[in-house]
């Protein structure tokens, strides 16, 4: 599902005919990006897509490991917590890097508009 959203976003970046007040999730046309900004964000989203893929694989691997841990005769609460926190930390770091790069591309006015829809960009 994330892939579809990222691809849809890349396609909609080029479209800037959206009417005020109407918002498609993860659509950036309301920011009225310059051609240079569009290109930089397109590149960022392509690299972010690869990162999301890696995180998804890590999430699946972690879930398998946590399942195995839970099924053992003795439950190792500490190891379970460490595995779970490592995944959440990787997700938080990826989000922070993504938002830092978006922040660097946008103007202060665009950042104020973007922040209204920040939640749609958070990793689930």
C-alpha positions in Angstrom: 0.0 0.0 0.0 2.9 2.4 0.8 4.3 1.8 -2.7 1.0 2.8 -4.3 0.9 6.0 -2.2 4.5 6.9 -3.1 4.0 6.3 -6.8 0.7 8.3 -6.7 2.5 11.1 -5.0 5.3 11.2 -7.6 2.7 11.4 -10.3 0.7 14.1 -8.6 3.7 16.3 -7.9 3.7 17.4 -11.5 0.1 18.4 -11.2 -0.6 21.8 -9.7 -4.2 22.4 -10.7 -5.7 21.4 -7.4 -8.4 23.8 -6.1 -7.9 25.4 -2.8 -9.7 23.6 0.0 -9.5 20.2 -1.7 -6.7 17.9 -0.6 -5.7 14.5 -1.9 -3.6 12.7 0.7 0.2 13.0 0.1 -0.4 15.4 -2.8 1.9 18.4 -2.7 0.3 20.5 -5.4 -1.0 22.9 -2.8 2.6 23.9 -2.1 3.0 25.3 -5.6 6.6 23.9 -5.9 9.1 25.4 -8.3 10.5 23.1 -11.0 13.7 22.7 -9.0 11.7 21.9 -5.8 9.6 19.3 -7.7 12.8 17.6 -9.0 14.5 17.6 -5.6 11.3 16.2 -3.9 10.9 13.6 -6.7 14.5 12.4 -6.1 13.9 12.4 -2.3 10.7 10.3 -2.7 12.5 7.8 -4.9 15.2 7.3 -2.3 12.6 7.3 0.5 10.7 4.5 -1.3 13.8 2.3 -1.1 14.1 3.1 2.6 10.5 2.2 3.2 11.1 -1.1 1.5 14.0 -1.8 3.8 12.0 -0.9 6.8 9.1 -3.1 5.7 11.5 -6.0 5.4 13.0 -5.2 8.8 9.5 -5.0 10.3 8.6 -8.5 8.9 11.8 -10.0 10.2 11.4 -8.4 13.6 7.8 -9.7 13.8 9.0 -13.2 13.1 11.7 -12.9 15.7 9.2 -11.6 18.3 6.8 -14.4 17.5 9.6 -17.0 18.1 10.6 -15.3 21.4 7.0 -15.4 22.6 6.6 -19.1 21.8 9.7 -20.1 23.8 9.3 -21.8 27.1 10.6 -18.7 29.0 9.7 -15.2 27.9 12.7 -12.9 27.7 11.0 -9.6 28.3 14.2 -7.6 27.9 15.2 -9.1 24.6 11.6 -8.7 23.3 11.7 -5.0 24.3 15.1 -4.4 22.8 14.0 -5.9 19.4 10.8 -3.9 19.4 12.6 -0.7 20.3 15.3 -1.2 17.7 12.6 -1.3 15.0 10.8 1.8 16.3 14.1 3.7 16.5 14.9 2.8 12.9 11.5 4.1 11.8 11.8 7.3 13.8 15.3 7.9 12.4 14.0 7.4 8.9 11.1 9.8 9.4 13.4 12.4 11.0 15.8 12.2 8.0 12.9 12.5 5.6 11.4 15.5 7.3 14.8 17.2 7.6 15.3 16.9 3.8 11.7 18.1 3.1 12.3 21.0 5.4 15.5 22.0 3.5 13.6 22.0 0.2 10.6 24.0 1.3 10.3 27.7 1.9 9.1 28.9 5.3 5.6 29.6 3.7 5.5 26.2 2.2 6.5 24.6 5.5 3.5 26.2 7.2 1.2 24.7 4.6 3.0 21.3 4.7 2.7 21.0 8.5 -1.1 20.8 8.2 -0.7 17.5 6.5 2.4 16.2 8.3 0.6 13.2 9.8 0.0 11.7 6.3 3.7 11.4 5.9 4.4 9.5 9.1 5.4 5.9 8.8 2.7 3.5 10.1 
